[in-house]
Amino acid sequence: MKTLILIPARGGSKGIPRKNIKELAGKPLISYTIKVARSVAADSDICVSTDDLEITDIVKSYGLGVPFIRPAELASDEAGSYEVILHAVEFFENLGVIYDNVLLLQPTSPFRKKKHLKDVIGLYSNDLDMVVSVCQSHESPYFSLYEEKKTGFLKRSKKANFETRQSAPPVYCFNGSMYLINIQSLKKGPLNEFTRVKKYVMDDYYSVDIDSPLDWAMCETMIKEGYVKKNKV
């Protein structure tokens, strides 16, 4: 099984400007993901997909090559992960390098460990569309999640007769950390159409996905207070 590790890192970011190379506890955010990727793969199988020359220079300063500059049409706010992944896969196929699957590692999840990557890879088989990292949701569609009706009133998202939240089925949310994707499935359609998806559960400490200044402050605090070790794989 041959795996491409893909790190998508475009230059633009509305919530936190230059987020992917902003320093978290003294190191560029993307460096956390580069380091953990290297713990399971050779540099030749790690690809940073970026449209940004400054990001390219920082990646190269860590000794990792950047095989291409992402086209501008794949670097806008509207560009989806599906097209970005396909672009990288097709780039390598045009070079004669054929991968069985692609492990997407977003730089905004700095606390994943080598063990997490190896566990996800260990869960994968060719009959799956994807193995995805999740965390157990603290909110439940059976109890605390509601939708607004056309009348403007709220209704519970999912009807059921459970008397307590603990008796309801557990629900999970994608934590954005790891997506191990079957390339043959990818070529048939986007991730949201996959039906053969297996979960890998991570705890809250390692499931942080940085999307806002509050998330960033929480990560700084988690490192400072020792909840996670800085850049330790």
N, C-alpha and C positions, 0 to 999 in steps of 0.2 A: 504494500500500500504506500503510495507516494503522495505526500501532503505538502501543499503550498500554504505557508503561513502568510496571511495578508494583513497588513497594518494600514488602514485608511486614515490619512491625515491631511485634510485640506487646510488651506491657510485661513479661510474665513471662519469667523465664529461671532455670533451676535451677543450671546449671553456673557461670555468671557473672551475679550479680544485676544487673539493669538494664543488661544487656549492650549493647543497641542504642544507648544514649546515654552509656555509659561513655566517658571520654576516652582515646583512643588517640593518644599523642604530642601531647597538648594539644587535640585536637578530638574532638567526639562521634563515635562510630563511624559513625552513620548519615550524617554529613556527607560522608564519602568517597564514598558511593554517590549521594547527591544531586548532588554536583559532577560525577561522571562521567556521570550521566544527563542533566544539563543540557548536556553537551558534544555530545549527538546529538539532543536533543529539546527542544521548547518546554515551558514549565512547565505549560501546559494539557493536555499529553499525559503528564505524570508524576503518578502517584498513590501516595501513602504510605497504606497500609492499616494502621491501628493502632486499638487499643482503649484507648490510654493518653493521658491529657490532658497529662502532662509531655512525652511524645514529641511530641504535637501542638504544644505551645508551642515546643519546640526547632526543629521543622521550620519553623514559621511565622517563627521568628527568622532563618531563612535566606531568607525571602521567598517560600517555597513554601507554597501553600495545601494544606489537608487537606480533601478534599471530603466525607468522612463519618467517623463513628466506627464501627469494626468491632463488630458485635454480639458480646455476651459468649460466645455458643455457638461463635463462630469464633475465640476467643482462648485456649482451654484447651490443655493439653498434648496432648489427643486430637484436636484439630482439625487436619485435613490441608490441605496447600497447595491441593489440587484445589478444595475448597469456598471457600477464601479467594479464589482467582483468579476462579472463577465469580461470586462475590458482587460483585467489583469490575466485571467485565465487564457484568453485568446492571444494576448501578447506572448506568453510563453509557448503556447501551441504553435504559433508562427515561427518560433525559434526551434521547434522540434522537441520541446520539453513538455511531456504529457503528465498531468497530475490526476490522481484518482479523486481527491477531495481537496477542499480549501478550508483552512481554519482561520476564521475572521477574528482578529483581536483588535478591538477599538482602544485607542490610547486613553480614552476617558475612564477606563477601569484599571487604575494603577496597582491594585492590591492583590490581583490574582497571583497564584504561586505555581511552581513547576508541577506540584502534585495535582493541581486542578487541571492543567493541560493534559497531563498523562492519564488522568482519570477519564476525561472526555474522549481522548483518543482510544482508550481501552473499551469504551462503551460502543464505539462505532462498528458497524458492519455494512457491507455493500447493499443489503436489502433495505437500508434506511435512507430517508431523504436528508435527515439532519439530526445531530445531537446538539442540544442547546442548553446553555447554563441558565438556571432560574433561581429564584429565591421564593420561599413560601410567603404568600401575601398575608399581611396583617389585617387586610380588609377583605370582606367576604360579600359576594353578590347575593348570598342568601340572607345577610343580616345588615351590613353597613353600606352597601353600594346601591345607589338609587339612580333612576333615570327620570327625566321630565316628560310627562305626557303632553299631548297637544293642548290639553286643558290648562297646562301650566302647573299642575300638581305633580308631586313625586310619586313614583311607584318603585317598589323593590326590583332590582335588576333581574333576579331569578326567583321564581316562586318555588317554595318548598315548605314542608311541615316540620322542619327541625326545630326543637324547643330551645337548643343552646347552640352557640357558635361552635363549641367543641365537638358537637355531634354531627356537624355538617362536613361534607367532603373537603379536604384541604384544596386550596387553589393556589396557583403559582403564577408568577409574572417573569417574563424575560428580564434578566438583569443587565443585558447588554455586554457581558464580558466575553463570552465565547460562543461561536457558531461554527460547528464542524459540518460542512455541507458536501453532499454528494454532487460532484460536478455533472454527472449525467442527469440528475434530477434538476439541477440548476438550469440546464439548457432547455428543459421542458417548460419552465415557468418560474415565477418569483417565489420567494420564501413563504409568503403568506398563503400560497396555494399548496404547500407541502402537507401531506396527510400522515406520513410515516416519520413522526418526530419523537425522539426520546429525550427525556429531561435529565439534567445533571444538577442536583440541588447544592447550592452554596449558602453559607450562613451570611448574616447581614453585614458582618465586618468586611468580608471580601466581595460583597455585591455592590459596593458603592459605585455609582456611575455619575461622573461629574458633568452637570448640565447647567449649573447656576453658581453665582458667587457663594451662596449658602453651602452648596455641596463642596466647593473648594475649601471653605473655612472649616468644614467638618473634617475633611481629609487632613488638613494641616493639624488640627487638634488631635485626630486619631494617631498621627505619627508622634506628635509632641508628648502625648500622654502614654504612649507605649502600647496602644491597642493593636497596632501593626508595626512591623519593623521596616524602616525605610529601605526600599529597594532590595529587600532580602528575598531571594527566590527559594 
